[in-house]
Amino acid sequence: MYRPILFTLMTLVCCGRIERPKEVLPKALPVKEVVFNGLKHPWSIAFLSEEEALVTEKDGDLVKVNLSTKAKQVIQGFPTDLTDSIRIKRHGDNSGIFEVVIHPDFDTNAYIYLSYAAKRSGEGTTTKVVRARLDGTSLHDVITILEAGPFTREYYHYGGGMVFGADGKLYITVGERLFWEKDEPEIPIAQDVKDKRGKIYRFNSDGRVPKDNPDFGEGAVPGLYALGIRAAQGIAMQPVYGNLWFSEHGTIRGDEINLLKPGANYGWPLTTSGELRSKDYVPPKLEVDLTPPTWYWPHTVAPTGLTFYTGDEFPEWKNDLLVPGLSRGSFWRFRIEKDVIKSAEELFLDSRVRSRKIAQSPEGKLYMLTDEPNGKIVRIKNAAVSYPETF
């Protein structure tokens, strides 16, 4: 087990334990403002402009929303193998539409990338990633980037987080799909380089495998970049340094923030910072090097789609990592110096709400998606700042 992190590291800015020059960093007064509602458990958002964005509904559709007019349009042409479990409800069902990201050169090629739970008749579901060309409100020229089989009847832990790195490569998280550790094969899924589940991938934007990807040996699945993943959802690029950080769900506690490194093994289920769900499960002894988490919580947070803040509305948050969560509706801000987490602050203690994503608009405005049947897009504003509003 990893050793507990000392809480001297968890410095709460709101408690006044960090003194910063007021003339440089004015006090932040974050408040929430609902700017859009009527979404079916929204999972991800990708801004096309300051007013328009693509939103994935985990229990619905890929939609285009306008934050000014409040209009919502369903995007046509979504792949037909999207699992129908979004309509046939199952207890604990995690399937649906997950991440949407746009190509770095979207203005010229109109490419978007989507992750979702794909179905195969008689076999079940798996995590799938496709690229498509967006033409108005329709998808065209759809190609598969990753199909993380095997298809199984487990409806948990798909992963599906995506981001383009500073190197222009597409990084994808895929969960191991199990609920109980007792169901692990002799070589655990996330430790088996021949199994596509429980991994992080790196691809060129057209789906080809980069030549400089780490080598995991003969028989390793194409595109593999890191392994030992249980249920990672969020992944984001750190400004200035270009590092990639990702969130990870534990079972009983064990939620983590990790710094992505090529070829790294993040340990699941050989070790965890929490507890295993199957009390009698004994992980095998494998001769592998494990990478411990950069941060983990002593309680359950269920961290989701994170982002690094680069806007100007909250000057003292510049380049900080923002992490929403499902459990307790938590919302965290991490101060990071290169690859070291120096402090953590939990925000909105009096207005908790389950959230799948925190994202930033082209002009640097902050938004979060609430994980509800009537899901909302919430603007996070600084009440200490006065400025004209367009919507």
Helices and strands as residue ranges (DSSP letters): G 13-15, E 30-39, E 42-47, E 52-57, E 62-66, E 72-74, G 84-86, E 97-102, H 106-109, E 111-120, E 124-135, E 138-147, E 159-164, E 170-174, G 181-183, G 189-191, E 199-203, E 224-227, E 235-237, E 244-248, E 256-259, E 295-296, E 307-308, G 315-317, E 321-324, G 327-329, E 331-337, E 340-346, E 355-360, E 366-370, E 375-382
